[in-house]
Amino acid sequence: MKTVKKAFFKTLARVNKLIMPQYSKRDLNRLSKLDQALIAYRYYVTKNALDD
């Protein structure tokens, strides 16, 4: 069951990379609350997609 979850998050991470904006060059302190929430979501997905 764990591999199905990991495969789901890896696929979701790929989709996010294609359609969501990049925040690497921006000042994180000046982002809106929505942008901060998107970064938190991407972090959650990436964390779950990586191998333990």
ABEGO torsion letter per residue (X at the ends): XAAAAAAAAAAAAAAAAAABBBAAABBAAABBAAAAAAAAAAAAAAAAABBX
